[in-house]
Amino acid sequence: MTETMNRALLPAGLHDVLPREAAFEATIVERLMAEFALNGFERVKPPLIEFEASLLSGPGAAMATQTFRLMDPISQRMLAIRPDMTLQVARIATTRLANEPRPLRLSYGGQVLRVKGSQLRPERQFGQVGVELIGAFQPTSDAEVVLLAYAALKAVGVANISVDLNVPTLVPSVCRGLDLPEDETTRLRQALDRKDAAEVAAVGGKAADLLAGMMGASGPAERAVELLAALDLPEEAEADRRRLTEVVRLIRDAAPDLMLTVDPVEHRGFEYQTGTSFTLFSRGVRGELGRGGRYRAGEARRASPRPASPCIWIPCCAPCPIRRQCRGCSCRSGRTPPTARGYGPRAGSRCARWKRWTTRRPRRAGCAAPIFSPAAGSIRPPDHRGTGAPFGRPADVRRGRQPSPLSSVERHDGKRSGGRLPVGRRG
């Protein structure tokens, strides 16, 4: 008995996911990834482990203390296990996809491992799903990422969602504008993270009143924007404030019912963000569901900020119904519209709207968006024969039968299916 118990013991922060929870987690992940695909984000799959020098360069340096390392016996170089997939997608975008036209929309999902969990979330290994919108610099791109994360969570049944907007660069901009020394700025940063008004007043010097006003502006978005507008901020910080105001306006216009708050002095967890950032919460869920923000990536493109992916931990408690309606095109009948030769875009070309390869032969139902296969439980792009088969030939052809024009598109057994974003244990 003692030997069996010892074999079942796992390190702190790690756990076995048993069948029921594992199936539900996979369902949520695939449903979220489907939402991303329908919004034009193409999936990439980076490796679990890579060279430490690559993973922890640039913005990845902020995750160095959370990264497991080991020696590669083949190359004799240090490897690092990814603590965050955002860093890997940024590397892919600035190397292998450097010549792709911008803006570049990428999505991803997989497991990550960190040295230490948080007080609210002690898990050290968890699933992460997100998107990267690369090469878009307008406030509309910040709002797009926030609204996509909100819509994806709603699609899997998460209720009472709230978004907290932050500007991690605002306090450093104020301190630089007022010529505060570096050590004083660090002490102020720590005091503001603790929301310690007395410490801010004691060490703030000439910036104390301004920083106290910024700390008091935290709360509902409309009120926060008004209070920040009344403050006399340095010019560099004023640019951040104007951008935040525009992002709030765009989000409010698109989602008037979304609970939106602003915390202009929050910095914890946004160490490598360089612009507007956000955190997602849901009433009754332990800790945050996810977070994201704007950052810079690439040595040669250091001056190119890009919105980062939301990293979302989904509680295993929400229903996940399948949507039979195709949202990747104009059709509302539940099946996809014809897109093959003679019925839509030129055969072998890309759909101008969804950037997916069209089919090479006519069929009654083609789709420029990904196809859900209930049997496989995954999202797949159409292959050259117009079905959801993964490796060239449709599944029906491999079995010696004529392919059905609706293979992997319309066949459905009534079971739940899923999407993708970072997934965790029950809240």
N, C-alpha and C positions, 0 to 999 in steps of 0.2 A: 504493500500500500504506500509506504513512504517513497519507494523508488518511482512509482507511478505519479505521485504528487510532484516529485522533483522534476520529472520529465515534462509535466504540464506547466511548470513555472516559467514565465517569460520575463525579460527585463522590464523595468519600469517604463511606462508609456507605450508599451507594445501589447497587442492583444490579437487573439484569433477571431476572425469574423465568421460566424457559423452560417449554415445554409440560408436560413430565412433572411437574416440581415444582409448577407452577401448578395442574394438575388435582388433585394430591394435597392441596395446601393448601386448595383449594375444598371438597374432600371432607371434610376434617377440620373445617373451619369449619361446614359445614352439619350435620354429625353432632353437633357440640357444641351448636349452636343448637337442634337437635331435643331434646337432653337438657334444655335449659333450658325449652323449651315444655312438655314433659311434666311438668315440676315447677311449672307455673302461671305462668311468667314470660312477659310479653308484649313483643314486639319493638318498638323504636323506632329511627328512622333520622335522626340529626341531620346537619346539613350539614358538609362538610369544613372550611369556613372561616366565621368569623362575626366580629362586632365585638369588638375587643380588650377594650373596657371590660366586656363581658358575660362573655367567656370567662375572663378573668383576675381576676375579682372574687371575693371570699370565699376559699374554699379554693384556687381557681385561681391565686392569687398565688404559691403555692409552685412553680408550673410556669413562671413568667415567664421565667426564664433559659433554658428549653428551648424557647421558642416563636418560630417564624418570624413576622415581621410584614411587612405591605405596605400601601400606600395604596389605598383604593377610589376609582377615578376617577369614580364616579357620586356617591357620598355625600360624598366628600372626608373620610372618617373612616378611622382606622386599623383594619385587619383583622388577625386572627391565625389561623394554621393550627393546627388542634387538635393538641396534643402528647399528649392523653389524652382518651378519650371519656367517662370518668367525669364530668368537669366539665360536659360538655354534657347528659348525662342528668340530673344534679343540677339544671341550669337548667330543663330541661323539666318535671321533677317539681315544682319550686317556682313555676312560672309557668303553663304550659298545662294541667298536670294538678294544679294546686293544690287543686282542689275534688273530686278523686277520693278515694274512701274509702281509708283506710289500714288495714293496711299495703299498699303499692303495690309490685308486683313487675314490674320491667322488665328486658329483656335488650337487647343491642346487639352490633354487630360491624362493623368497618371498618378502614381504614388510618389510621395516625397518623404524624406527622412531628416529629422533635425536632432541636434544634440540634446535639446531640452525643450519641454513643453512650457506652457504658461500656467498660471494659477487657475484660470477658468477652463483651459483646455490642456490637460496634462499629456495628451497623446503626442507621441514623437513621430509616429508614422501615420499618414492620412492621405486620402485622395484629394487631388487638386485639379480643378478644371478652370479654364479661363480663356480670354481672347486678348489679342494684341492688335491695336490699330496703329500702324507704323507710317510715319511720314506725313501725318495730318497735324497741323499746328493751330487750327482755329478753335475757339471755345466750343463750336458745334461738335468737334470730335470728343471732347471731354464729356459733353452731355450725352452723346451717342453711346459711349461705353457704360455710363451710369444707367441709362434707360434700358440698354440691352440686358444688363445684369438683373435689373428689376423685373423686366418682362420674362426672363428665363426662370427666375424663382417663382413668379406667379404661375407660369406654365406647369410647374410640377406641384402646385398646390400649396405653396408657402403663403401664409396669410399675415396680415399686420406687419408688413415690411416697412422699415424706415431707413433713410439714408442720411448719414452724417458727413457733410463736406468739410474738408480741411485744406489749408494752404501751408505745407511744411516750410516753405521758403519765406513766409511773411515775417516771422520774428527775426530771422537772420538779416533780412533786408532792412528792417527797422534799426537793428543794432549797427549795421554797417553805415546806414544813413546818418546816424547820430555819432559815429566814430567811437563806438565803445570798444575797449580792449577785448582780446579774444578770451581771456580767462573770465572776465565779467560776463561776457555773452554766454559762456558755457554754464556758469552758475545760474544765470537767468533762465536758460533753457531748461535746466533741471527743476527749478522752482515752478516754472510754468507747466511742466509735465505733471507735477504734483498738485497743480492748482493752488499753490501756497501764496496767497495774496500778501501775507506779512513778509515772507522772504523776498518777494518781488519788490516790495516797497523798501526793504532794507538794503538790497544790493543793486537796485535798478538805477540809482542816480538820476540823471536827467531823463532817462527813458522810463522811469517808474510809473508816472502818471499815464503815459501813452500805452504802456503794456498792460496796466491795470484796466484801462478802458477797453482794450482788445479782449482781455480775459472776460470782462463783463458783457461783451457782445455775444457770447456763446448762447445758443438757444435756437428757437424757430427761425427759419431762413430769412423771412421777410424782415423780422425785427433785427436780426444780426446785420443784414445788409444796410439798413437805415443807420444803425449805431456806428458801423465802420465808416460810412460815408461822412459822418459828422466829425471824425477824428482827423487831425492834421498829420497825415503820414508822409514820410519822405517819398521822393519821386519813384524810386525803385519799388518800394512797397505799394505805392499807389497803383502801379501797373498790375500787380498781383490782385489788388482789391477790385479793380475794374474787371479783370477776367473772371473772378469769382462771382461778381454781380451778374455778368452776362450768362455764366453757366447756370446760376440759380434761375434766371428768367427763362432760359431755354427748357430746363427740366420742368419748371412749373407750368409752362405753356403746354408741354407734351403730356404731363402726368399731374393734373391738378389735384388729384386725390392722394398722391404720394406724401407720406409724412417726411418732411425735409428739414434738417437742422444744420447748423454751421458751428464749428468750433475753430476759430481762426488761429489758436495757439497750440493746437495738438500736434505732436511730433513723433510720439512713440509708435514704432511699427512702420514708419515712413522714412527710414533712414536714407534710402536711395531715390526717393521721389523728388522731383525738381519742379513741381507745379501742382495744379489742383488735384486733390486726392479725395478718396471717399471710403467709408466703411458701411457695411450693410448689417442691419439688425432685424430681428423679428421678435415680437412680444412672446414671452414664454420660452425662448430658446437661450440656452446657456452660452454666453459670449457672443462674438460677432459671427455672422454667416460668411463674411468675406470682406475683402478690401482690394483697392487698386488705386492707380494714380499715374500721373505723367512722370516720365523719367528720360534720361539720355542714355544712349547706347552706341558703342562703336568708337574706336579711337579716332578714325578719320572723320567721323560725323558727330563729334562731341557737342557741336552746337545745334544738333537737331533733336529737340525734345519730342517724345512720342508717348501717347497715352498707353498705359500698361493695362494688363488684364485684371479683371476682378478675380480674386482668389476666394472661393466661396465654399464653406463647409455646410453641407445640407443635412438637417436632422432627419433621421430615419423615422418619420412619422406622418408624412404628407401623402395623400393619394396621388396617383400618377396616371390619369386616363389617357388613352391614345386619342389623338386628334385625327379623325378620318379625312378632314378637309385639307387639301393641298394648299399650303401658303407660299409655295415657291413660285407660283405663277398666277395668272388671272383666273384660273378655273376654280369654281366653287362647288363642283359636283362631288368631290371626294376622290376623283381620279385625275391623273395629270393630263395636260393637253398634248396633242401631237406636236413633236418637234423634229421629226425626221425629214428626209428629203421629200420635197413636194408638199410638206405640211407645216413648215416653220423655218427655222434657221438652216442654212446650208449644211448638208451632212458632213460631219467631221469638224465642224466649226464650233466656236464657243458661243454660248448664249450671251447676248450683250448685257442682259440684266443680271444674271446669276453666275456668269463665268464658269459654267460647267460644260464639259464636252457633250455635244448632242450625239444621237445615235447615227449609225452608218446605213441603216436600212429602214424602210417605212414600217410602222407598226401602229396599232390602234391607240396605244398609250405610251408616250415617251415623256421624259421629264428632264428639264435642265437642272433641277435640284436633286439632292441625294434621295435614294430610295430606301425605305425601311423594309427590312425582311424579318417578319415575326419569328420565322424558324431559326434564323441566325441571331436575332436579337441585336442587330447592329445597323448602322447607317452606311450605305455604300453608294458610290457614284455609279451611274449606269455604265456598263461595259459596251464593247463595240457591237454586241448583238441586241442591246436594248433591254437587258434584264439586270437584276441585281447580283448576278453571279460574280464572284470576286476575281477570277483569274482567266478572263478572256471568253471561254465558252460558257453558255448558260447551263445551269444545273440540269435542266430537262434534256439538253443535247448530250451531256455527259452520261445520262442514263439511257440514251438511245431513243428518246421520244422527241417529237416535234415541240419546239419551245412555244409556250403560251405567251401571247402578247402582254398578258397581265402577270407574268411570273414575278414574284417577289414585290409586286406593287399592290394588287387588290386582295390577295389571299390573306385572310386574317382570322385568327382563332378566338378572338375576344379577350385574350389575356392582356395584362398590363405590359407596357413597354416603356422605354426610358430615354433619357438624354444625358448631358454631361456638364459638370462643374465640380469644384472640389467638394468632397463628400466626407463626412465624419460620423461619429457615433451618435446615439440618441442624445438630445439635449436635456 
